[in-house]
Amino acid sequence: MKLSLRTTDPHEARRLHAVALAGLDANWKALRERTPLDARPAKRVDLTEKDAHTLASQLYGQIVRASDRK
């Protein structure tokens, strides 16, 4: 990642670098502390074959619509 500090003054650049680095570190920390989706317990649901086909059809439709938008 590249970021301009928008200054040519070395002293101001050091100060702005420290501020930018602290913000970046805070973002990475927040990302590391998030719970991954696969770490959450899954709720078991029994589906009929018709239910499974309906869900698959809906998912397929969402995928097609998303790819059409690109």
Biopython code that builds the backbone (N, CA, C, O; Angstrom):
import numpy as np
from Bio.PDB.StructureBuilder import StructureBuilder

atoms = [
    (1, "MET", "N", (0.842, -1.157, 0.000)),
    (1, "MET", "CA", (0.000, 0.000, 0.000)),
    (1, "MET", "C", (0.894, 1.228, 0.000)),
    (1, "MET", "O", (1.918, 1.271, 0.682)),
    (2, "LYS", "N", (0.491, 2.223, -0.774)),
    (2, "LYS", "CA", (1.265, 3.448, -0.857)),
    (2, "LYS", "C", (0.354, 4.608, -0.501)),
    (2, "LYS", "O", (-0.794, 4.675, -0.941)),
    (3, "LEU", "N", (0.881, 5.519, 0.303)),
    (3, "LEU", "CA", (0.089, 6.646, 0.771)),
    (3, "LEU", "C", (0.968, 7.885, 0.785)),
    (3, "LEU", "O", (2.093, 7.846, 1.282)),
    (4, "SER", "N", (0.463, 8.976, 0.244)),
    (4, "SER", "CA", (1.197, 10.237, 0.285)),
    (4, "SER", "C", (0.885, 10.959, 1.589)),
    (4, "SER", "O", (-0.274, 11.071, 1.989)),
    (5, "LEU", "N", (1.915, 11.439, 2.235)),
    (5, "LEU", "CA", (1.729, 12.226, 3.454)),
    (5, "LEU", "C", (1.521, 13.704, 3.112)),
    (5, "LEU", "O", (1.224, 14.509, 3.994)),
    (6, "ARG", "N", (1.675, 14.054, 1.858)),
    (6, "ARG", "CA", (1.441, 15.410, 1.329)),
    (6, "ARG", "C", (2.261, 16.477, 2.047)),
    (6, "ARG", "O", (1.758, 17.544, 2.400)),
    (7, "THR", "N", (3.538, 16.160, 2.253)),
    (7, "THR", "CA", (4.443, 17.141, 2.830)),
    (7, "THR", "C", (5.852, 16.855, 2.334)),
    (7, "THR", "O", (6.191, 15.713, 2.021)),
    (8, "THR", "N", (6.665, 17.892, 2.264)),
    (8, "THR", "CA", (8.080, 17.722, 1.931)),
    (8, "THR", "C", (8.955, 17.980, 3.150)),
    (8, "THR", "O", (10.166, 17.764, 3.104)),
    (9, "ASP", "N", (8.352, 18.438, 4.231)),
    (9, "ASP", "CA", (9.086, 18.716, 5.470)),
    (9, "ASP", "C", (9.381, 17.406, 6.199)),
    (9, "ASP", "O", (8.448, 16.691, 6.567)),
    (10, "PRO", "N", (10.650, 17.076, 6.416)),
    (10, "PRO", "CA", (11.000, 15.799, 7.052)),
    (10, "PRO", "C", (10.423, 15.620, 8.456)),
    (10, "PRO", "O", (10.021, 14.514, 8.818)),
    (11, "HIS", "N", (10.379, 16.678, 9.239)),
    (11, "HIS", "CA", (9.845, 16.575, 10.607)),
    (11, "HIS", "C", (8.338, 16.297, 10.574)),
    (11, "HIS", "O", (7.830, 15.456, 11.316)),
    (12, "GLU", "N", (7.643, 17.018, 9.703)),
    (12, "GLU", "CA", (6.200, 16.792, 9.567)),
    (12, "GLU", "C", (5.930, 15.401, 8.992)),
    (12, "GLU", "O", (4.956, 14.752, 9.374)),
    (13, "ALA", "N", (6.779, 14.947, 8.083)),
    (13, "ALA", "CA", (6.618, 13.618, 7.494)),
    (13, "ALA", "C", (6.747, 12.530, 8.565)),
    (13, "ALA", "O", (5.980, 11.567, 8.565)),
    (14, "ARG", "N", (7.704, 12.680, 9.469)),
    (14, "ARG", "CA", (7.859, 11.689, 10.552)),
    (14, "ARG", "C", (6.620, 11.659, 11.448)),
    (14, "ARG", "O", (6.157, 10.592, 11.850)),
    (15, "ARG", "N", (6.095, 12.845, 11.752)),
    (15, "ARG", "CA", (4.895, 12.913, 12.598)),
    (15, "ARG", "C", (3.701, 12.279, 11.885)),
    (15, "ARG", "O", (2.973, 11.482, 12.476)),
    (16, "LEU", "N", (3.501, 12.634, 10.618)),
    (16, "LEU", "CA", (2.367, 12.086, 9.859)),
    (16, "LEU", "C", (2.514, 10.586, 9.623)),
    (16, "LEU", "O", (1.526, 9.852, 9.591)),
    (17, "HIS", "N", (3.762, 10.138, 9.458)),
    (17, "HIS", "CA", (4.000, 8.696, 9.291)),
    (17, "HIS", "C", (3.570, 7.937, 10.539)),
    (17, "HIS", "O", (2.944, 6.881, 10.446)),
    (18, "ALA", "N", (3.908, 8.477, 11.704)),
    (18, "ALA", "CA", (3.531, 7.827, 12.967)),
    (18, "ALA", "C", (2.005, 7.758, 13.099)),
    (18, "ALA", "O", (1.464, 6.745, 13.543)),
    (19, "VAL", "N", (1.319, 8.828, 12.717)),
    (19, "VAL", "CA", (-0.147, 8.853, 12.794)),
    (19, "VAL", "C", (-0.746, 7.828, 11.830)),
    (19, "VAL", "O", (-1.643, 7.070, 12.196)),
    (20, "ALA", "N", (-0.238, 7.814, 10.587)),
    (20, "ALA", "CA", (-0.750, 6.877, 9.587)),
    (20, "ALA", "C", (-0.480, 5.429, 9.996)),
    (20, "ALA", "O", (-1.335, 4.558, 9.830)),
    (21, "LEU", "N", (0.708, 5.184, 10.527)),
    (21, "LEU", "CA", (1.057, 3.829, 10.959)),
    (21, "LEU", "C", (0.174, 3.363, 12.112)),
    (21, "LEU", "O", (-0.233, 2.202, 12.152)),
    (22, "ALA", "N", (-0.121, 4.255, 13.042)),
    (22, "ALA", "CA", (-1.002, 3.905, 14.163)),
    (22, "ALA", "C", (-2.401, 3.558, 13.649)),
    (22, "ALA", "O", (-3.026, 2.615, 14.134)),
    (23, "GLY", "N", (-2.888, 4.315, 12.674)),
    (23, "GLY", "CA", (-4.197, 4.011, 12.094)),
    (23, "GLY", "C", (-4.210, 2.674, 11.379)),
    (23, "GLY", "O", (-5.164, 1.906, 11.499)),
    (24, "LEU", "N", (-3.149, 2.397, 10.635)),
    (24, "LEU", "CA", (-3.050, 1.117, 9.929)),
    (24, "LEU", "C", (-2.974, -0.043, 10.919)),
    (24, "LEU", "O", (-3.627, -1.070, 10.734)),
    (25, "ASP", "N", (-2.176, 0.128, 11.964)),
    (25, "ASP", "CA", (-2.084, -0.915, 13.000)),
    (25, "ASP", "C", (-3.440, -1.165, 13.659)),
    (25, "ASP", "O", (-3.791, -2.311, 13.942)),
    (26, "ALA", "N", (-4.198, -0.103, 13.904)),
    (26, "ALA", "CA", (-5.525, -0.257, 14.518)),
    (26, "ALA", "C", (-6.460, -1.015, 13.586)),
    (26, "ALA", "O", (-7.249, -1.845, 14.038)),
    (27, "ASN", "N", (-6.377, -0.735, 12.282)),
    (27, "ASN", "CA", (-7.216, -1.467, 11.319)),
    (27, "ASN", "C", (-6.869, -2.947, 11.290)),
    (27, "ASN", "O", (-7.766, -3.790, 11.306)),
    (28, "TRP", "N", (-5.571, -3.280, 11.249)),
    (28, "TRP", "CA", (-5.162, -4.684, 11.240)),
    (28, "TRP", "C", (-5.601, -5.390, 12.529)),
    (28, "TRP", "O", (-6.054, -6.534, 12.493)),
    (29, "LYS", "N", (-5.463, -4.702, 13.657)),
    (29, "LYS", "CA", (-5.877, -5.293, 14.938)),
    (29, "LYS", "C", (-7.371, -5.605, 14.921)),
    (29, "LYS", "O", (-7.788, -6.675, 15.364)),
    (30, "ALA", "N", (-8.171, -4.680, 14.415)),
    (30, "ALA", "CA", (-9.617, -4.895, 14.346)),
    (30, "ALA", "C", (-9.944, -6.084, 13.448)),
    (30, "ALA", "O", (-10.836, -6.871, 13.762)),
    (31, "LEU", "N", (-9.231, -6.220, 12.338)),
    (31, "LEU", "CA", (-9.466, -7.355, 11.442)),
    (31, "LEU", "C", (-9.081, -8.679, 12.106)),
    (31, "LEU", "O", (-9.779, -9.683, 11.959)),
    (32, "ARG", "N", (-7.957, -8.670, 12.841)),
    (32, "ARG", "CA", (-7.527, -9.912, 13.508)),
    (32, "ARG", "C", (-8.494, -10.344, 14.599)),
    (32, "ARG", "O", (-8.633, -11.537, 14.867)),
    (33, "GLU", "N", (-9.162, -9.384, 15.232)),
    (33, "GLU", "CA", (-10.045, -9.712, 16.354)),
    (33, "GLU", "C", (-11.440, -10.127, 15.920)),
    (33, "GLU", "O", (-12.231, -10.579, 16.749)),
    (34, "ARG", "N", (-11.757, -9.986, 14.648)),
    (34, "ARG", "CA", (-13.073, -10.400, 14.171)),
    (34, "ARG", "C", (-13.192, -11.919, 14.233)),
    (34, "ARG", "O", (-12.208, -12.637, 14.051)),
    (35, "THR", "N", (-14.398, -12.398, 14.490)),
    (35, "THR", "CA", (-14.640, -13.835, 14.530)),
    (35, "THR", "C", (-14.855, -14.336, 13.111)),
    (35, "THR", "O", (-15.752, -13.860, 12.415)),
    (36, "PRO", "N", (-14.044, -15.287, 12.677)),
    (36, "PRO", "CA", (-14.267, -15.837, 11.336)),
    (36, "PRO", "C", (-15.636, -16.514, 11.263)),
    (36, "PRO", "O", (-16.129, -17.060, 12.250)),
    (37, "LEU", "N", (-16.232, -16.467, 10.086)),
    (37, "LEU", "CA", (-17.563, -17.058, 9.922)),
    (37, "LEU", "C", (-17.564, -18.545, 10.251)),
    (37, "LEU", "O", (-18.534, -19.055, 10.812)),
    (38, "ASP", "N", (-16.484, -19.247, 9.905)),
    (38, "ASP", "CA", (-16.466, -20.687, 10.155)),
    (38, "ASP", "C", (-16.216, -21.031, 11.616)),
    (38, "ASP", "O", (-16.288, -22.204, 11.983)),
    (39, "ALA", "N", (-15.924, -20.042, 12.466)),
    (39, "ALA", "CA", (-15.721, -20.309, 13.886)),
    (39, "ALA", "C", (-17.038, -20.299, 14.659)),
    (39, "ALA", "O", (-17.102, -20.731, 15.810)),
    (40, "ARG", "N", (-18.080, -19.800, 14.007)),
    (40, "ARG", "CA", (-19.384, -19.765, 14.666)),
    (40, "ARG", "C", (-20.040, -21.139, 14.563)),
    (40, "ARG", "O", (-19.937, -21.798, 13.529)),
    (41, "PRO", "N", (-20.707, -21.569, 15.616)),
    (41, "PRO", "CA", (-21.356, -22.884, 15.544)),
    (41, "PRO", "C", (-22.480, -22.876, 14.507)),
    (41, "PRO", "O", (-23.290, -21.950, 14.456)),
    (42, "ALA", "N", (-22.512, -23.907, 13.697)),
    (42, "ALA", "CA", (-23.536, -24.017, 12.662)),
    (42, "ALA", "C", (-24.783, -24.663, 13.252)),
    (42, "ALA", "O", (-24.700, -25.602, 14.043)),
    (43, "LYS", "N", (-25.919, -24.149, 12.857)),
    (43, "LYS", "CA", (-27.188, -24.720, 13.291)),
    (43, "LYS", "C", (-27.608, -25.756, 12.255)),
    (43, "LYS", "O", (-27.685, -25.457, 11.064)),
    (44, "ARG", "N", (-27.873, -26.949, 12.704)),
    (44, "ARG", "CA", (-28.265, -28.017, 11.792)),
    (44, "ARG", "C", (-29.724, -27.833, 11.397)),
    (44, "ARG", "O", (-30.596, -27.596, 12.234)),
    (45, "VAL", "N", (-29.958, -27.950, 10.096)),
    (45, "VAL", "CA", (-31.315, -27.833, 9.559)),
    (45, "VAL", "C", (-31.541, -29.001, 8.628)),
    (45, "VAL", "O", (-30.749, -29.240, 7.718)),
    (46, "ASP", "N", (-32.609, -29.723, 8.850)),
    (46, "ASP", "CA", (-32.956, -30.821, 7.952)),
    (46, "ASP", "C", (-33.797, -30.276, 6.808)),
    (46, "ASP", "O", (-34.820, -29.628, 7.028)),
    (47, "LEU", "N", (-33.351, -30.551, 5.575)),
    (47, "LEU", "CA", (-34.055, -30.067, 4.397)),
    (47, "LEU", "C", (-34.625, -31.227, 3.599)),
    (47, "LEU", "O", (-34.030, -32.301, 3.513)),
    (48, "THR", "N", (-35.774, -30.988, 3.029)),
    (48, "THR", "CA", (-36.289, -31.953, 2.073)),
    (48, "THR", "C", (-35.549, -31.725, 0.756)),
    (48, "THR", "O", (-34.870, -30.712, 0.591)),
    (49, "GLU", "N", (-35.675, -32.642, -0.155)),
    (49, "GLU", "CA", (-35.024, -32.473, -1.459)),
    (49, "GLU", "C", (-35.578, -31.235, -2.170)),
    (49, "GLU", "O", (-34.833, -30.509, -2.828)),
    (50, "LYS", "N", (-36.873, -30.998, -2.038)),
    (50, "LYS", "CA", (-37.492, -29.831, -2.659)),
    (50, "LYS", "C", (-36.922, -28.543, -2.057)),
    (50, "LYS", "O", (-36.632, -27.598, -2.789)),
    (51, "ASP", "N", (-36.757, -28.496, -0.710)),
    (51, "ASP", "CA", (-36.177, -27.329, -0.054)),
    (51, "ASP", "C", (-34.749, -27.078, -0.550)),
    (51, "ASP", "O", (-34.365, -25.938, -0.812)),
    (52, "ALA", "N", (-33.977, -28.147, -0.673)),
    (52, "ALA", "CA", (-32.590, -28.020, -1.128)),
    (52, "ALA", "C", (-32.540, -27.465, -2.552)),
    (52, "ALA", "O", (-31.712, -26.605, -2.853)),
    (53, "HIS", "N", (-33.420, -27.950, -3.425)),
    (53, "HIS", "CA", (-33.475, -27.447, -4.800)),
    (53, "HIS", "C", (-33.888, -25.981, -4.831)),
    (53, "HIS", "O", (-33.353, -25.202, -5.620)),
    (54, "THR", "N", (-34.827, -25.605, -3.986)),
    (54, "THR", "CA", (-35.282, -24.213, -3.927)),
    (54, "THR", "C", (-34.142, -23.294, -3.482)),
    (54, "THR", "O", (-33.917, -22.240, -4.076)),
    (55, "LEU", "N", (-33.431, -23.703, -2.436)),
    (55, "LEU", "CA", (-32.302, -22.889, -1.955)),
    (55, "LEU", "C", (-31.189, -22.808, -3.002)),
    (55, "LEU", "O", (-30.605, -21.745, -3.209)),
    (56, "ALA", "N", (-30.901, -23.918, -3.650)),
    (56, "ALA", "CA", (-29.870, -23.931, -4.685)),
    (56, "ALA", "C", (-30.263, -23.015, -5.837)),
    (56, "ALA", "O", (-29.421, -22.300, -6.379)),
    (57, "SER", "N", (-31.535, -23.035, -6.210)),
    (57, "SER", "CA", (-32.024, -22.180, -7.290)),
    (57, "SER", "C", (-31.894, -20.709, -6.912)),
    (57, "SER", "O", (-31.489, -19.894, -7.740)),
    (58, "GLN", "N", (-32.230, -20.362, -5.684)),
    (58, "GLN", "CA", (-32.114, -18.977, -5.228)),
    (58, "GLN", "C", (-30.655, -18.527, -5.211)),
    (58, "GLN", "O", (-30.338, -17.415, -5.633)),
    (59, "LEU", "N", (-29.774, -19.391, -4.724)),
    (59, "LEU", "CA", (-28.356, -19.066, -4.692)),
    (59, "LEU", "C", (-27.812, -18.882, -6.102)),
    (59, "LEU", "O", (-27.064, -17.940, -6.364)),
    (60, "TYR", "N", (-28.183, -19.769, -7.001)),
    (60, "TYR", "CA", (-27.735, -19.671, -8.387)),
    (60, "TYR", "C", (-28.213, -18.347, -8.996)),
    (60, "TYR", "O", (-27.456, -17.676, -9.698)),
    (61, "GLY", "N", (-29.453, -17.978, -8.729)),
    (61, "GLY", "CA", (-29.986, -16.716, -9.245)),
    (61, "GLY", "C", (-29.201, -15.521, -8.742)),
    (61, "GLY", "O", (-28.947, -14.583, -9.498)),
    (62, "GLN", "N", (-28.813, -15.544, -7.472)),
    (62, "GLN", "CA", (-28.028, -14.447, -6.901)),
    (62, "GLN", "C", (-26.651, -14.378, -7.555)),
    (62, "GLN", "O", (-26.150, -13.290, -7.838)),
    (63, "ILE", "N", (-26.046, -15.526, -7.791)),
    (63, "ILE", "CA", (-24.730, -15.561, -8.429)),
    (63, "ILE", "C", (-24.809, -15.020, -9.848)),
    (63, "ILE", "O", (-23.942, -14.253, -10.269)),
    (64, "VAL", "N", (-25.830, -15.408, -10.582)),
    (64, "VAL", "CA", (-25.996, -14.932, -11.969)),
    (64, "VAL", "C", (-26.219, -13.428, -11.980)),
    (64, "VAL", "O", (-25.619, -12.720, -12.789)),
    (65, "ARG", "N", (-27.080, -12.930, -11.085)),
    (65, "ARG", "CA", (-27.338, -11.480, -11.032)),
    (65, "ARG", "C", (-26.079, -10.712, -10.666)),
    (65, "ARG", "O", (-25.823, -9.642, -11.217)),
    (66, "ALA", "N", (-25.296, -11.244, -9.746)),
    (66, "ALA", "CA", (-24.053, -10.575, -9.336)),
    (66, "ALA", "C", (-23.049, -10.544, -10.491)),
    (66, "ALA", "O", (-22.358, -9.544, -10.687)),
    (67, "SER", "N", (-22.968, -11.634, -11.253)),
    (67, "SER", "CA", (-22.022, -11.664, -12.360)),
    (67, "SER", "C", (-22.488, -10.768, -13.510)),
    (67, "SER", "O", (-21.658, -10.249, -14.256)),
    (68, "ASP", "N", (-23.797, -10.580, -13.663)),
    (68, "ASP", "CA", (-24.325, -9.693, -14.706)),
    (68, "ASP", "C", (-24.001, -8.231, -14.402)),
    (68, "ASP", "O", (-23.869, -7.425, -15.323)),
    (69, "ARG", "N", (-23.871, -7.881, -13.123)),
    (69, "ARG", "CA", (-23.585, -6.499, -12.730)),
    (69, "ARG", "C", (-22.139, -6.113, -12.987)),
    (69, "ARG", "O", (-21.817, -4.926, -13.052)),
    (70, "LYS", "N", (-21.277, -7.089, -13.134)),
    (70, "LYS", "CA", (-19.843, -6.798, -13.310)),
    (70, "LYS", "C", (-19.515, -6.421, -14.726)),
    (70, "LYS", "O", (-18.357, -6.148, -15.040)),
]
sb = StructureBuilder()
sb.init_structure("model")
sb.init_model(0)
sb.init_chain("A")
sb.init_seg("    ")
for serial, (resi, resn, name, xyz) in enumerate(atoms, 1):
    if name == "N":
        sb.init_residue(resn, " ", resi, " ")
    sb.init_atom(name, np.array(xyz, "f"), 0.0, 1.0, " ", f" {name:<3s}", serial, name[0])
structure = sb.get_structure()
